[in-house]
Amino acid sequence: MGPMVQIESTGAEARADGERIVVSRERNFVGDLGLSTVLLTRERALASAPLADGVRNAAGAAALSLLVTMVDVAGSDPALANCRPDWTATQDLAVHAGGWITDGPVVGDHRLVRLGKRVVVVGADLYDGHGVDDLAEVQAELDGGTGPHGTGRLTFAGRALLTFVRLPSSAPDPQHADDYDPAHWIGEVRERASGLPVEGTMRSRAGLRLVDVPAGVVEVAHAPYVANSIGTINGAVQALAVEAAAEAVRPELVATDVQIHYLSQVRTGPARTRASVVRDAADHSVVTVELLDAGADDRLGARATVTLQRPPG
């Protein structure tokens, strides 16, 4: 791979020496997180996300929903690059914390694990970048390290695993034009940002509303800001609701691990959760959360298991 060239955002899609792209979009949930990604090869993608105040949890660390969003966005690139002309949809996603990410940026190293006839599996290692926000430097730190997770300025902080189901190329999706192929972006840094000032927290921007705190009932209305390319509520926003529901029933704890099974699209909305406690221990709790499409006869959209821990100190 050639050197990764940095350019200034122009407010529109731009390119410098064919190596870096600034992606400008209308304001939406993912765009306001300011993610940067690069597909190094068909099998490997790096990503980083700045750790602004609005994406921190009650412990002051990166919120679980930020990690889910980053790995889902970046992990889809090697999945798509290897299964074209098929498309993919996230089926299962798991994130397990190995430490608190408090400095930032959040960094992810995503690698293809399995390319099957029906599913594609991508794994990711997560790190606290401790100020290293240039993806060329991130790559050098990871590949130059002598330990199992790299050495130097990056600190290993968790692991993720994503399973994508393969969809035939005829599946309807307005984003999926014939030339939409991440393999065309190898070596190019893509700035997935709206380029607009961002205020508030992820939850406030998504319009998340607490309905019944003891029961873990939260709602997110269907709106363009939280919609994906096919007009349903984004899976990352669903993860945000799952996190909020689990923390509502155990407010003294912070969500650190999640396993989400996406079962159907949330087309109508609002997305509504319900939660129940599976286990309470001295230092953690486990909560199950179901996410429903309340406007479609409470059709089950996702089921998740969340582990929550007591914040340090």
ABEGO torsion letter per residue (X at the ends): XBBBBBBBBAGBBBBBGGABBBBBBBBBAAAAAGBBBBBABAABBBBBBBBBAAABBAAGBBBAAAAAAAAAAAAAAAAAAAAOABBBBBABBBBBBAEBBAAOBBBBBBBBABBBAABBBBBBBBBBAGGBABAAAAAAAAAABABAAEBEABBBAEBBBBBBBBBBAABBBAABBAABBAAAABGBBBBBBAGBBBBEBAAAAAGBBBABAAAGBBBBBBBAAABBAAGBBBAAAAAAAAAAAAAAABAABBBABBBBBBABBBAAOBBBBBBBBABBBAABBBBBBBBBBAABGGBBABBBBBBBBBBBX
